[in-house]
Amino acid sequence: MELTPQIISNEESKRLNAVESAFQDTESIAKAIGNASKVVVKISQEVSTLVALRVVQAPELAGIGHVAIVYDGNTASASMYNLQDGISFFNNLFSRSQS
């Protein structure tokens, strides 16, 4: 039996809404999220630690139970270790926000 990670079900995929946020502050991100039950956020290397922290805090403020963060390191100046860089970035971010 093969298990496939699934962020959203087929039924939920029919109700997807895409929103855009300037990431100015946690409250504006939470407002953009609205009444979603799950959130998927895509960020890239250009995102500062402060903005990334806002992205992590906003779903909690909006009462979201599930958050998936996709790190896109596909930029011209990206290192060949993009995935590793992204994981390190969020490990560092989460360790700072926990303390």
N, CA, C and O atoms as CSV, one atom per row, in Angstrom:
chain,resi,resn,atom,element,x,y,z
A,1,MET,N,N,0.841,-1.170,0.000
A,1,MET,CA,C,0.000,0.000,0.000
A,1,MET,C,C,0.892,1.241,0.000
A,1,MET,O,O,1.789,1.368,0.834
A,2,GLU,N,N,0.646,2.130,-0.915
A,2,GLU,CA,C,1.434,3.364,-1.021
A,2,GLU,C,C,0.641,4.526,-0.442
A,2,GLU,O,O,-0.515,4.750,-0.802
A,3,LEU,N,N,1.275,5.255,0.455
A,3,LEU,CA,C,0.636,6.431,1.038
A,3,LEU,C,C,1.087,7.669,0.289
A,3,LEU,O,O,2.281,7.868,0.064
A,4,THR,N,N,0.144,8.486,-0.091
A,4,THR,CA,C,0.448,9.726,-0.791
A,4,THR,C,C,0.116,10.896,0.117
A,4,THR,O,O,-1.019,11.026,0.576
A,5,PRO,N,N,1.111,11.760,0.382
A,5,PRO,CA,C,0.798,12.942,1.196
A,5,PRO,C,C,-0.280,13.777,0.513
A,5,PRO,O,O,-0.227,14.007,-0.696
A,6,GLN,N,N,-1.241,14.220,1.282
A,6,GLN,CA,C,-2.338,14.973,0.696
A,6,GLN,C,C,-2.651,16.172,1.573
A,6,GLN,O,O,-3.068,16.032,2.723
A,7,ILE,N,N,-2.444,17.347,1.012
A,7,ILE,CA,C,-2.742,18.568,1.744
A,7,ILE,C,C,-4.229,18.855,1.687
A,7,ILE,O,O,-4.835,19.240,2.687
A,8,ILE,N,N,-4.812,18.669,0.516
A,8,ILE,CA,C,-6.248,18.895,0.359
A,8,ILE,C,C,-6.871,17.705,-0.356
A,8,ILE,O,O,-6.217,17.036,-1.156
A,9,SER,N,N,-8.123,17.452,-0.064
A,9,SER,CA,C,-8.846,16.364,-0.714
A,9,SER,C,C,-9.337,16.825,-2.083
A,9,SER,O,O,-9.287,18.013,-2.402
A,10,ASN,N,N,-9.807,15.883,-2.883
A,10,ASN,CA,C,-10.371,16.230,-4.195
A,10,ASN,C,C,-11.568,17.160,-4.037
A,10,ASN,O,O,-11.748,18.089,-4.824
A,11,GLU,N,N,-12.384,16.908,-3.019
A,11,GLU,CA,C,-13.555,17.756,-2.771
A,11,GLU,C,C,-13.126,19.174,-2.393
A,11,GLU,O,O,-13.702,20.154,-2.866
A,12,GLU,N,N,-12.112,19.271,-1.538
A,12,GLU,CA,C,-11.619,20.593,-1.136
A,12,GLU,C,C,-10.999,21.343,-2.309
A,12,GLU,O,O,-11.068,22.571,-2.368
A,13,SER,N,N,-10.400,20.616,-3.236
A,13,SER,CA,C,-9.764,21.276,-4.385
A,13,SER,C,C,-10.779,22.005,-5.259
A,13,SER,O,O,-10.417,22.921,-5.997
A,14,LYS,N,N,-12.044,21.604,-5.182
A,14,LYS,CA,C,-13.095,22.272,-5.951
A,14,LYS,C,C,-13.475,23.618,-5.335
A,14,LYS,O,O,-14.119,24.449,-5.976
A,15,ARG,N,N,-13.066,23.818,-4.081
A,15,ARG,CA,C,-13.412,25.056,-3.380
A,15,ARG,C,C,-12.188,25.934,-3.107
A,15,ARG,O,O,-12.198,26.753,-2.188
A,16,LEU,N,N,-11.153,25.762,-3.895
A,16,LEU,CA,C,-9.925,26.542,-3.685
A,16,LEU,C,C,-10.122,28.011,-4.021
A,16,LEU,O,O,-10.798,28.357,-4.990
A,17,ASN,N,N,-9.529,28.854,-3.219
A,17,ASN,CA,C,-9.500,30.288,-3.484
A,17,ASN,C,C,-8.057,30.745,-3.425
A,17,ASN,O,O,-7.331,30.400,-2.493
A,18,ALA,N,N,-7.644,31.508,-4.399
A,18,ALA,CA,C,-6.297,32.083,-4.391
A,18,ALA,C,C,-6.402,33.537,-3.966
A,18,ALA,O,O,-7.219,34.293,-4.491
A,19,VAL,N,N,-5.574,33.915,-3.021
A,19,VAL,CA,C,-5.538,35.307,-2.578
A,19,VAL,C,C,-4.096,35.784,-2.626
A,19,VAL,O,O,-3.158,34.988,-2.586
A,20,GLU,N,N,-3.942,37.078,-2.711
A,20,GLU,CA,C,-2.615,37.668,-2.764
A,20,GLU,C,C,-2.478,38.630,-1.593
A,20,GLU,O,O,-3.428,39.321,-1.224
A,21,SER,N,N,-1.296,38.664,-1.023
A,21,SER,CA,C,-1.050,39.561,0.102
A,21,SER,C,C,0.312,40.208,-0.067
A,21,SER,O,O,1.252,39.589,-0.566
A,22,ALA,N,N,0.406,41.461,0.355
A,22,ALA,CA,C,1.683,42.175,0.297
A,22,ALA,C,C,2.533,41.869,1.524
A,22,ALA,O,O,3.659,42.356,1.622
A,23,PHE,N,N,2.025,41.078,2.456
A,23,PHE,CA,C,2.750,40.687,3.664
A,23,PHE,C,C,3.170,41.884,4.505
A,23,PHE,O,O,4.216,41.854,5.153
A,24,GLN,N,N,2.349,42.949,4.497
A,24,GLN,CA,C,2.694,44.161,5.244
A,24,GLN,C,C,2.679,43.933,6.748
A,24,GLN,O,O,3.571,44.397,7.459
A,25,ASP,N,N,1.675,43.224,7.231
A,25,ASP,CA,C,1.602,42.920,8.656
A,25,ASP,C,C,0.771,41.660,8.839
A,25,ASP,O,O,0.060,41.233,7.929
A,26,THR,N,N,0.867,41.080,10.008
A,26,THR,CA,C,0.195,39.816,10.290
A,26,THR,C,C,-1.315,39.931,10.126
A,26,THR,O,O,-1.949,39.013,9.606
A,27,GLU,N,N,-1.896,41.037,10.559
A,27,GLU,CA,C,-3.347,41.215,10.479
A,27,GLU,C,C,-3.836,41.262,9.034
A,27,GLU,O,O,-4.882,40.694,8.721
A,28,SER,N,N,-3.090,41.933,8.144
A,28,SER,CA,C,-3.523,42.004,6.738
A,28,SER,C,C,-3.415,40.643,6.059
A,28,SER,O,O,-4.221,40.317,5.187
A,29,ILE,N,N,-2.431,39.854,6.453
A,29,ILE,CA,C,-2.312,38.500,5.900
A,29,ILE,C,C,-3.483,37.653,6.398
A,29,ILE,O,O,-4.098,36.926,5.619
A,30,ALA,N,N,-3.792,37.744,7.693
A,30,ALA,CA,C,-4.915,36.992,8.260
A,30,ALA,C,C,-6.224,37.387,7.581
A,30,ALA,O,O,-7.071,36.532,7.321
A,31,LYS,N,N,-6.394,38.672,7.294
A,31,LYS,CA,C,-7.604,39.146,6.609
A,31,LYS,C,C,-7.676,38.576,5.194
A,31,LYS,O,O,-8.753,38.193,4.737
A,32,ALA,N,N,-6.537,38.515,4.497
A,32,ALA,CA,C,-6.515,37.949,3.141
A,32,ALA,C,C,-6.871,36.467,3.162
A,32,ALA,O,O,-7.512,35.965,2.239
A,33,ILE,N,N,-6.461,35.774,4.207
A,33,ILE,CA,C,-6.764,34.349,4.349
A,33,ILE,C,C,-8.260,34.136,4.523
A,33,ILE,O,O,-8.819,33.171,4.002
A,34,GLY,N,N,-8.907,35.034,5.254
A,34,GLY,CA,C,-10.355,34.929,5.448
A,34,GLY,C,C,-10.740,33.758,6.316
A,34,GLY,O,O,-10.112,33.504,7.344
A,35,ASN,N,N,-11.785,33.033,5.903
A,35,ASN,CA,C,-12.300,31.932,6.717
A,35,ASN,C,C,-11.864,30.567,6.199
A,35,ASN,O,O,-12.594,29.586,6.341
A,36,ALA,N,N,-10.694,30.500,5.607
A,36,ALA,CA,C,-10.174,29.233,5.091
A,36,ALA,C,C,-9.937,28.252,6.234
A,36,ALA,O,O,-9.712,28.657,7.374
A,37,SER,N,N,-9.988,26.965,5.920
A,37,SER,CA,C,-9.665,25.961,6.934
A,37,SER,C,C,-8.236,25.463,6.779
A,37,SER,O,O,-7.654,24.936,7.727
A,38,LYS,N,N,-7.664,25.629,5.579
A,38,LYS,CA,C,-6.289,25.228,5.298
A,38,LYS,C,C,-5.642,26.298,4.430
A,38,LYS,O,O,-6.304,26.939,3.614
A,39,VAL,N,N,-4.350,26.477,4.616
A,39,VAL,CA,C,-3.629,27.503,3.866
A,39,VAL,C,C,-2.344,26.909,3.307
A,39,VAL,O,O,-1.627,26.184,3.997
A,40,VAL,N,N,-2.065,27.226,2.050
A,40,VAL,CA,C,-0.784,26.889,1.429
A,40,VAL,C,C,-0.147,28.205,1.023
A,40,VAL,O,O,-0.745,28.990,0.288
A,41,VAL,N,N,1.065,28.446,1.500
A,41,VAL,CA,C,1.768,29.692,1.225
A,41,VAL,C,C,3.044,29.376,0.466
A,41,VAL,O,O,3.795,28.478,0.848
A,42,LYS,N,N,3.290,30.116,-0.613
A,42,LYS,CA,C,4.535,29.951,-1.370
A,42,LYS,C,C,5.403,31.176,-1.141
A,42,LYS,O,O,4.966,32.309,-1.343
A,43,ILE,N,N,6.630,30.937,-0.720
A,43,ILE,CA,C,7.574,32.034,-0.544
A,43,ILE,C,C,8.859,31.705,-1.294
A,43,ILE,O,O,9.050,30.579,-1.753
A,44,SER,N,N,9.731,32.689,-1.413
A,44,SER,CA,C,11.002,32.483,-2.107
A,44,SER,C,C,12.136,33.071,-1.288
A,44,SER,O,O,11.926,33.556,-0.176
A,45,GLN,N,N,13.331,33.027,-1.841
A,45,GLN,CA,C,14.511,33.521,-1.132
A,45,GLN,C,C,14.434,35.005,-0.830
A,45,GLN,O,O,15.107,35.480,0.085
A,46,GLU,N,N,13.633,35.746,-1.572
A,46,GLU,CA,C,13.536,37.191,-1.365
A,46,GLU,C,C,12.757,37.558,-0.107
A,46,GLU,O,O,12.721,38.725,0.283
A,47,VAL,N,N,12.139,36.575,0.523
A,47,VAL,CA,C,11.328,36.824,1.707
A,47,VAL,C,C,12.239,36.963,2.924
A,47,VAL,O,O,13.071,36.097,3.192
A,48,SER,N,N,12.072,38.052,3.648
A,48,SER,CA,C,12.886,38.285,4.845
A,48,SER,C,C,12.393,37.412,5.995
A,48,SER,O,O,11.293,36.862,5.945
A,49,THR,N,N,13.207,37.295,7.014
A,49,THR,CA,C,12.827,36.533,8.199
A,49,THR,C,C,11.587,37.128,8.851
A,49,THR,O,O,10.719,36.390,9.317
A,50,LEU,N,N,11.494,38.447,8.889
A,50,LEU,CA,C,10.333,39.114,9.489
A,50,LEU,C,C,9.052,38.780,8.725
A,50,LEU,O,O,8.029,38.467,9.333
A,51,VAL,N,N,9.107,38.847,7.403
A,51,VAL,CA,C,7.928,38.525,6.589
A,51,VAL,C,C,7.559,37.054,6.759
A,51,VAL,O,O,6.380,36.719,6.871
A,52,ALA,N,N,8.548,36.186,6.779
A,52,ALA,CA,C,8.273,34.761,6.962
A,52,ALA,C,C,7.610,34.505,8.314
A,52,ALA,O,O,6.706,33.676,8.417
A,53,LEU,N,N,8.050,35.203,9.332
A,53,LEU,CA,C,7.427,35.064,10.648
A,53,LEU,C,C,5.967,35.513,10.598
A,53,LEU,O,O,5.104,34.877,11.203
A,54,ARG,N,N,5.688,36.597,9.888
A,54,ARG,CA,C,4.298,37.056,9.719
A,54,ARG,C,C,3.459,35.990,9.023
A,54,ARG,O,O,2.312,35.746,9.398
A,55,VAL,N,N,4.044,35.355,8.002
A,55,VAL,CA,C,3.339,34.312,7.250
A,55,VAL,C,C,3.008,33.137,8.164
A,55,VAL,O,O,1.953,32.519,8.024
A,56,VAL,N,N,3.890,32.829,9.085
A,56,VAL,CA,C,3.654,31.735,10.019
A,56,VAL,C,C,2.629,32.127,11.084
A,56,VAL,O,O,1.813,31.296,11.485
A,57,GLN,N,N,2.657,33.366,11.544
A,57,GLN,CA,C,1.755,33.816,12.609
A,57,GLN,C,C,0.338,34.111,12.113
A,57,GLN,O,O,-0.622,33.921,12.860
A,58,ALA,N,N,0.193,34.565,10.885
A,58,ALA,CA,C,-1.121,34.982,10.371
A,58,ALA,C,C,-2.162,33.865,10.377
A,58,ALA,O,O,-3.284,34.102,10.824
A,59,PRO,N,N,-1.845,32.661,9.903
A,59,PRO,CA,C,-2.870,31.607,9.957
A,59,PRO,C,C,-3.334,31.302,11.378
A,59,PRO,O,O,-4.507,31.000,11.597
A,60,GLU,N,N,-2.426,31.379,12.334
A,60,GLU,CA,C,-2.818,31.167,13.730
A,60,GLU,C,C,-3.794,32.256,14.170
A,60,GLU,O,O,-4.789,31.974,14.837
A,61,LEU,N,N,-3.503,33.492,13.794
A,61,LEU,CA,C,-4.377,34.619,14.113
A,61,LEU,C,C,-5.751,34.444,13.464
A,61,LEU,O,O,-6.767,34.823,14.047
A,62,ALA,N,N,-5.782,33.870,12.258
A,62,ALA,CA,C,-7.037,33.664,11.536
A,62,ALA,C,C,-7.754,32.384,11.962
A,62,ALA,O,O,-8.850,32.099,11.480
A,63,GLY,N,N,-7.141,31.611,12.863
A,63,GLY,CA,C,-7.776,30.385,13.338
A,63,GLY,C,C,-7.643,29.213,12.387
A,63,GLY,O,O,-8.491,28.320,12.386
A,64,ILE,N,N,-6.603,29.197,11.581
A,64,ILE,CA,C,-6.386,28.129,10.604
A,64,ILE,C,C,-5.725,26.940,11.291
A,64,ILE,O,O,-4.773,27.104,12.054
A,65,GLY,N,N,-6.233,25.748,11.016
A,65,GLY,CA,C,-5.688,24.547,11.634
A,65,GLY,C,C,-4.540,23.912,10.885
A,65,GLY,O,O,-3.692,23.264,11.498
A,66,HIS,N,N,-4.488,24.080,9.568
A,66,HIS,CA,C,-3.456,23.438,8.758
A,66,HIS,C,C,-2.784,24.465,7.859
A,66,HIS,O,O,-3.449,25.209,7.138
A,67,VAL,N,N,-1.455,24.497,7.911
A,67,VAL,CA,C,-0.684,25.424,7.083
A,67,VAL,C,C,0.440,24.650,6.417
A,67,VAL,O,O,1.178,23.918,7.077
A,68,ALA,N,N,0.567,24.813,5.113
A,68,ALA,CA,C,1.696,24.243,4.372
A,68,ALA,C,C,2.461,25.396,3.755
A,68,ALA,O,O,1.874,26.273,3.123
A,69,ILE,N,N,3.765,25.392,3.939
A,69,ILE,CA,C,4.603,26.444,3.373
A,69,ILE,C,C,5.480,25.821,2.306
A,69,ILE,O,O,6.223,24.873,2.565
A,70,VAL,N,N,5.385,26.365,1.104
A,70,VAL,CA,C,6.172,25.886,-0.028
A,70,VAL,C,C,7.291,26.881,-0.259
A,70,VAL,O,O,7.047,28.071,-0.459
A,71,TYR,N,N,8.504,26.395,-0.231
A,71,TYR,CA,C,9.668,27.250,-0.442
A,71,TYR,C,C,10.104,27.116,-1.894
A,71,TYR,O,O,10.468,26.025,-2.334
A,72,ASP,N,N,10.070,28.214,-2.642
A,72,ASP,CA,C,10.481,28.219,-4.045
A,72,ASP,C,C,11.830,28.910,-4.156
A,72,ASP,O,O,11.917,30.135,-4.069
A,73,GLY,N,N,12.865,28.135,-4.347
A,73,GLY,CA,C,14.205,28.697,-4.492
A,73,GLY,C,C,14.608,28.830,-5.938
A,73,GLY,O,O,15.794,28.957,-6.241
A,74,ASN,N,N,13.646,28.806,-6.836
A,74,ASN,CA,C,13.918,28.841,-8.272
A,74,ASN,C,C,14.142,30.274,-8.741
A,74,ASN,O,O,13.284,30.859,-9.402
A,75,THR,N,N,15.291,30.831,-8.398
A,75,THR,CA,C,15.654,32.169,-8.848
A,75,THR,C,C,17.012,32.108,-9.511
A,75,THR,O,O,17.749,31.137,-9.338
A,76,ALA,N,N,17.345,33.127,-10.262
A,76,ALA,CA,C,18.606,33.139,-11.003
A,76,ALA,C,C,19.814,33.050,-10.084
A,76,ALA,O,O,20.819,32.437,-10.444
A,77,SER,N,N,19.730,33.652,-8.907
A,77,SER,CA,C,20.873,33.656,-7.999
A,77,SER,C,C,20.795,32.561,-6.938
A,77,SER,O,O,21.557,32.576,-5.971
A,78,ALA,N,N,19.893,31.629,-7.111
A,78,ALA,CA,C,19.692,30.600,-6.096
A,78,ALA,C,C,20.860,29.627,-6.043
A,78,ALA,O,O,21.502,29.341,-7.054
A,79,SER,N,N,21.118,29.129,-4.853
A,79,SER,CA,C,22.168,28.124,-4.713
A,79,SER,C,C,21.630,26.777,-5.157
A,79,SER,O,O,20.423,26.611,-5.333
A,80,MET,N,N,22.522,25.816,-5.339
A,80,MET,CA,C,22.072,24.494,-5.768
A,80,MET,C,C,21.475,23.704,-4.612
A,80,MET,O,O,20.972,22.599,-4.813
A,81,TYR,N,N,21.523,24.249,-3.425
A,81,TYR,CA,C,20.963,23.577,-2.261
A,81,TYR,C,C,19.673,24.258,-1.806
A,81,TYR,O,O,19.458,24.432,-0.607
A,82,ASN,N,N,18.819,24.643,-2.742
A,82,ASN,CA,C,17.620,25.423,-2.418
A,82,ASN,C,C,16.727,24.763,-1.379
A,82,ASN,O,O,16.294,25.415,-0.429
A,83,LEU,N,N,16.453,23.493,-1.549
A,83,LEU,CA,C,15.568,22.814,-0.605
A,83,LEU,C,C,16.193,22.820,0.779
A,83,LEU,O,O,15.526,23.107,1.773
A,84,GLN,N,N,17.468,22.504,0.835
A,84,GLN,CA,C,18.174,22.507,2.111
A,84,GLN,C,C,18.188,23.910,2.720
A,84,GLN,O,O,18.002,24.068,3.927
A,85,ASP,N,N,18.407,24.926,1.886
A,85,ASP,CA,C,18.383,26.313,2.358
A,85,ASP,C,C,17.015,26.651,2.938
A,85,ASP,O,O,16.918,27.275,3.995
A,86,GLY,N,N,15.959,26.237,2.241
A,86,GLY,CA,C,14.601,26.520,2.705
A,86,GLY,C,C,14.292,25.843,4.020
A,86,GLY,O,O,13.688,26.447,4.906
A,87,ILE,N,N,14.698,24.594,4.156
A,87,ILE,CA,C,14.469,23.869,5.407
A,87,ILE,C,C,15.235,24.535,6.540
A,87,ILE,O,O,14.697,24.715,7.632
A,88,SER,N,N,16.481,24.899,6.289
A,88,SER,CA,C,17.283,25.586,7.311
A,88,SER,C,C,16.637,26.908,7.702
A,88,SER,O,O,16.581,27.255,8.882
A,89,PHE,N,N,16.146,27.648,6.701
A,89,PHE,CA,C,15.504,28.939,6.947
A,89,PHE,C,C,14.343,28.772,7.918
A,89,PHE,O,O,14.233,29.516,8.892
A,90,PHE,N,N,13.469,27.787,7.654
A,90,PHE,CA,C,12.303,27.609,8.508
A,90,PHE,C,C,12.650,26.984,9.846
A,90,PHE,O,O,12.002,27.288,10.848
A,91,ASN,N,N,13.655,26.117,9.891
A,91,ASN,CA,C,14.096,25.601,11.191
A,91,ASN,C,C,14.563,26.742,12.074
A,91,ASN,O,O,14.210,26.809,13.251
A,92,ASN,N,N,15.355,27.637,11.508
A,92,ASN,CA,C,15.835,28.794,12.261
A,92,ASN,C,C,14.675,29.695,12.672
A,92,ASN,O,O,14.626,30.173,13.805
A,93,LEU,N,N,13.751,29.923,11.755
A,93,LEU,CA,C,12.609,30.791,12.033
A,93,LEU,C,C,11.751,30.222,13.155
A,93,LEU,O,O,11.388,30.940,14.088
A,94,PHE,N,N,11.423,28.925,13.067
A,94,PHE,CA,C,10.579,28.319,14.086
A,94,PHE,C,C,11.270,28.284,15.439
A,94,PHE,O,O,10.621,28.463,16.470
A,95,SER,N,N,12.574,28.057,15.451
A,95,SER,CA,C,13.270,28.024,16.735
A,95,SER,C,C,13.268,29.406,17.376
A,95,SER,O,O,13.200,29.514,18.601
A,96,ARG,N,N,13.341,30.465,16.571
A,96,ARG,CA,C,13.279,31.829,17.111
A,96,ARG,C,C,11.889,32.156,17.623
A,96,ARG,O,O,11.748,32.795,18.665
A,97,SER,N,N,10.846,31.722,16.895
A,97,SER,CA,C,9.480,32.067,17.295
A,97,SER,C,C,9.031,31.272,18.517
A,97,SER,O,O,8.110,31.695,19.215
A,98,GLN,N,N,9.661,30.129,18.790
A,98,GLN,CA,C,9.316,29.312,19.954
A,98,GLN,C,C,9.910,29.877,21.235
A,98,GLN,O,O,9.389,29.633,22.323
A,99,SER,N,N,11.004,30.635,21.112
A,99,SER,CA,C,11.673,31.124,22.323
A,99,SER,C,C,11.172,32.474,22.757
A,99,SER,O,O,11.640,33.014,23.760
